[in-house]
Amino acid sequence: MQRVSGFDQQTHTPDHAPAENGVLCVLLNYRTAAMTLRAADSASSALEGLSGHIVIVDNDSQDGSFEQMQQHVADAEWSDVTVIQSGHNGGFGAGNNFGIRAGLALPIFAQTPPEFIYILNSDAFPETEAIHALISHMTAHPDVGFAGSLIYGEDGLRHLTTFRFPSLASEFEGAVRLGPVSRALANTRVPMDMPDNLTEARDVDWLAGASLMMRRSMLDQIGVFDERYFLYFEETDLSLRGQRAGYRIAYVPTSRVMHIGSVSTGMGKWQRTPRYWFRSRWYYFVKNHGRIAALGATLVHLMGGIIHRLRSILQNKSSADPHRFLFDLASHDAIAALRPTPAPQIATIFPATNQPNTRSKD
């Protein structure tokens, strides 16, 4: 093990130098070492024929994950994988930022940085051509800053991963869950249903980050993830910044990735919505649309939620929302509205001309 640029790493450098359109793949692990190694193995196979490198970031699991993954990479002699330790769990965005900056500082990218940065969930497994399909689409369309895969579950069913940006209208529609309202506000709904044509790429507002390719030159311009978000809304925010800078976001269904889903976050098992979700939602609206719009989004969500619950009572049905969701939303945002908005924490990645050279002396 050697100390490089302030992080511990176990690395094996490939014999070949990266091509101009190389790809840096970042996987973020939190207490799912075996699953992360499986995802890295799938990513390594999908990178065959490309000039790429995989960085696995253990996000301060403190359960032996780092040592387990480090040992596995060494024993398996994976030449295209580096395992590092973040030392602090700052959330999804911070962990991926750490991996991006660490990856760009590796000797393999010292002379020619990768053109693409690929974020892959630790519970996501690309098919053989998945990464190639994303890069091919972005190479053919220079104004595409983000490209995401078709995500499907273990049962083969497609997951919904294509979305519009949140708005006041979408907050009401999503909370009220009433057919006539949803039809009237169909063009504002956050979920974007994709057609059954699985060969044609389509533009969306933002994509889930389970399998997301990003253009490095765009990140040089807009920065990486805002680390004020611990979890959730960070991809939405980054996509909005990219779109405002003139880049498109593309859904590429010829890129297929199997996703188990919510293994690290446990979202599917929430009994009560964690506070960090409310913090992320509030921060997103205030940062991007202002405090008045954020308050408006909360009010219309509460209105829609109350109507939904009254209907549920009359129909003798239970709400699918976590326990005390509306109360938690109202109480969190009422307090947040009285506090100053924190400044964004958006770091830049190392520009090609300023990347530190970490190559060891002969």
URQUIWO-V210074 format. One record per backbone hydrogen bond with DSSP energy under -0.5 kcal/mol. CO is the residue of the C=O (numbers start at 1). NH is the residue of the N-H. E is the energy in kcal/mol with one decimal. If there is no record, write none. Layout:
co=CO nh=NH e=E
co=CO nh=NH e=E
//
This chain:
co=2 nh=4 e=-0.6
co=2 nh=9 e=-1.2
co=4 nh=7 e=-1.7
co=7 nh=4 e=-2.0
co=8 nh=85 e=-0.9
co=9 nh=2 e=-1.2
co=10 nh=83 e=-1.7
co=19 nh=22 e=-1.7
co=22 nh=115 e=-1.0
co=22 nh=116 e=-2.2
co=23 nh=25 e=-0.6
co=23 nh=53 e=-1.7
co=24 nh=118 e=-3.3
co=25 nh=55 e=-3.3
co=26 nh=120 e=-2.2
co=27 nh=29 e=-0.6
co=27 nh=57 e=-3.2
co=29 nh=59 e=-3.1
co=32 nh=36 e=-2.7
co=33 nh=37 e=-2.5
co=34 nh=38 e=-1.8
co=35 nh=39 e=-2.3
co=36 nh=40 e=-2.6
co=37 nh=41 e=-2.2
co=38 nh=42 e=-2.0
co=39 nh=43 e=-2.6
co=40 nh=44 e=-2.6
co=41 nh=45 e=-1.9
co=42 nh=46 e=-2.1
co=43 nh=47 e=-1.4
co=45 nh=48 e=-1.2
co=47 nh=50 e=-2.6
co=50 nh=52 e=-1.0
co=51 nh=23 e=-1.8
co=53 nh=25 e=-3.0
co=54 nh=56 e=-0.5
co=54 nh=82 e=-2.6
co=55 nh=27 e=-2.5
co=55 nh=57 e=-0.6
co=56 nh=58 e=-0.6
co=56 nh=84 e=-2.9
co=57 nh=29 e=-3.5
co=57 nh=59 e=-0.8
co=58 nh=60 e=-1.9
co=58 nh=86 e=-2.5
co=58 nh=87 e=-0.5
co=64 nh=68 e=-2.5
co=65 nh=69 e=-2.9
co=66 nh=70 e=-2.6
co=67 nh=71 e=-2.4
co=68 nh=72 e=-2.1
co=69 nh=73 e=-2.5
co=70 nh=74 e=-1.9
co=71 nh=75 e=-2.9
co=72 nh=76 e=-2.8
co=73 nh=77 e=-0.7
co=73 nh=78 e=-1.8
co=77 nh=79 e=-0.9
co=78 nh=81 e=-0.9
co=80 nh=54 e=-3.2
co=81 nh=12 e=-0.7
co=82 nh=56 e=-3.2
co=83 nh=10 e=-1.5
co=84 nh=58 e=-2.8
co=88 nh=90 e=-1.3
co=91 nh=95 e=-2.3
co=92 nh=96 e=-2.2
co=93 nh=97 e=-2.7
co=94 nh=98 e=-2.3
co=95 nh=99 e=-1.9
co=96 nh=100 e=-2.6
co=97 nh=101 e=-2.7
co=98 nh=102 e=-2.4
co=99 nh=103 e=-2.6
co=100 nh=104 e=-2.4
co=101 nh=105 e=-1.0
co=103 nh=106 e=-1.5
co=106 nh=109 e=-1.5
co=107 nh=110 e=-1.6
co=108 nh=18 e=-0.8
co=115 nh=216 e=-2.7
co=116 nh=24 e=-2.3
co=117 nh=119 e=-0.5
co=117 nh=214 e=-2.8
co=118 nh=26 e=-3.0
co=118 nh=120 e=-0.5
co=119 nh=212 e=-2.6
co=120 nh=28 e=-0.6
co=121 nh=124 e=-1.4
co=123 nh=260 e=-2.5
co=125 nh=258 e=-2.2
co=127 nh=130 e=-1.6
co=129 nh=133 e=-2.5
co=130 nh=134 e=-1.4
co=131 nh=135 e=-2.3
co=132 nh=136 e=-2.8
co=133 nh=137 e=-1.9
co=134 nh=138 e=-2.2
co=135 nh=139 e=-2.7
co=136 nh=140 e=-1.9
co=137 nh=141 e=-1.2
co=141 nh=144 e=-2.2
co=143 nh=145 e=-0.7
co=143 nh=248 e=-3.0
co=145 nh=215 e=-2.3
co=146 nh=250 e=-2.5
co=147 nh=213 e=-3.3
co=148 nh=252 e=-3.1
co=149 nh=151 e=-0.5
co=150 nh=257 e=-2.6
co=151 nh=159 e=-3.5
co=152 nh=259 e=-3.1
co=153 nh=156 e=-2.1
co=157 nh=153 e=-2.6
co=159 nh=161 e=-0.8
co=161 nh=208 e=-1.9
co=162 nh=192 e=-2.9
co=163 nh=205 e=-1.6
co=163 nh=206 e=-1.9
co=167 nh=171 e=-2.0
co=168 nh=172 e=-1.9
co=169 nh=173 e=-2.6
co=170 nh=174 e=-2.6
co=171 nh=175 e=-1.3
co=172 nh=176 e=-2.7
co=173 nh=177 e=-1.7
co=178 nh=182 e=-2.8
co=179 nh=183 e=-2.4
co=180 nh=184 e=-2.1
co=181 nh=185 e=-2.3
co=183 nh=186 e=-1.1
co=185 nh=188 e=-2.1
co=185 nh=189 e=-0.9
co=186 nh=189 e=-0.5
co=190 nh=164 e=-3.0
co=191 nh=193 e=-0.6
co=196 nh=198 e=-0.7
co=199 nh=201 e=-0.5
co=202 nh=251 e=-3.3
co=204 nh=249 e=-0.5
co=206 nh=163 e=-2.3
co=208 nh=211 e=-0.7
co=210 nh=121 e=-2.7
co=211 nh=149 e=-1.4
co=212 nh=119 e=-3.1
co=213 nh=147 e=-2.1
co=214 nh=117 e=-2.9
co=215 nh=218 e=-0.5
co=215 nh=219 e=-1.8
co=216 nh=220 e=-2.4
co=217 nh=221 e=-0.9
co=218 nh=221 e=-0.6
co=218 nh=222 e=-2.7
co=219 nh=223 e=-2.2
co=225 nh=227 e=-0.6
co=225 nh=347 e=-0.6
co=226 nh=229 e=-1.5
co=228 nh=230 e=-0.6
co=230 nh=92 e=-2.2
co=233 nh=237 e=-2.4
co=234 nh=238 e=-2.3
co=235 nh=239 e=-2.6
co=236 nh=240 e=-2.1
co=237 nh=241 e=-2.2
co=238 nh=242 e=-2.2
co=239 nh=243 e=-2.8
co=240 nh=244 e=-2.5
co=241 nh=245 e=-1.1
co=242 nh=247 e=-2.4
co=243 nh=246 e=-1.7
co=248 nh=145 e=-2.4
co=248 nh=146 e=-1.5
co=249 nh=204 e=-2.4
co=250 nh=148 e=-2.4
co=250 nh=252 e=-0.6
co=251 nh=202 e=-1.9
co=251 nh=253 e=-0.7
co=252 nh=150 e=-0.6
co=252 nh=255 e=-1.9
co=254 nh=256 e=-0.7
co=255 nh=150 e=-3.4
co=256 nh=127 e=-2.6
co=257 nh=152 e=-2.2
co=258 nh=125 e=-3.1
co=262 nh=266 e=-1.8
co=266 nh=269 e=-2.0
co=267 nh=270 e=-1.6
co=271 nh=323 e=-2.4
co=274 nh=277 e=-1.1
co=274 nh=278 e=-1.0
co=275 nh=279 e=-2.5
co=276 nh=280 e=-2.3
co=277 nh=281 e=-2.4
co=278 nh=282 e=-2.6
co=279 nh=283 e=-2.5
co=280 nh=284 e=-2.4
co=281 nh=285 e=-1.9
co=282 nh=286 e=-2.6
co=283 nh=287 e=-2.9
co=284 nh=288 e=-2.1
co=285 nh=289 e=-2.4
co=285 nh=290 e=-0.8
co=286 nh=290 e=-1.3
co=290 nh=294 e=-2.0
co=291 nh=295 e=-2.5
co=292 nh=296 e=-2.5
co=293 nh=297 e=-2.6
co=294 nh=298 e=-1.9
co=295 nh=299 e=-2.5
co=296 nh=300 e=-2.5
co=297 nh=301 e=-1.7
co=298 nh=302 e=-2.5
co=299 nh=303 e=-2.4
co=300 nh=304 e=-2.5
co=301 nh=305 e=-2.7
co=302 nh=306 e=-2.5
co=303 nh=307 e=-2.1
co=304 nh=308 e=-2.3
co=305 nh=309 e=-2.2
co=306 nh=310 e=-2.3
co=307 nh=311 e=-2.3
co=308 nh=312 e=-2.2
co=309 nh=313 e=-2.3
co=310 nh=314 e=-2.3
co=311 nh=315 e=-2.2
co=312 nh=317 e=-3.3
co=313 nh=316 e=-1.1
co=322 nh=325 e=-1.5
co=324 nh=328 e=-2.7
co=325 nh=329 e=-2.7
co=326 nh=330 e=-2.6
co=327 nh=331 e=-2.7
co=328 nh=332 e=-2.4
co=329 nh=333 e=-2.3
co=330 nh=334 e=-2.0
co=331 nh=335 e=-1.6
co=332 nh=336 e=-2.7
co=333 nh=337 e=-2.1
co=335 nh=338 e=-1.2
co=336 nh=339 e=-1.3
co=344 nh=346 e=-0.5
co=345 nh=227 e=-2.9
co=345 nh=347 e=-0.6
co=347 nh=224 e=-2.4
co=351 nh=354 e=-1.7
co=351 nh=355 e=-0.5
co=352 nh=355 e=-0.5
co=356 nh=358 e=-0.8
//
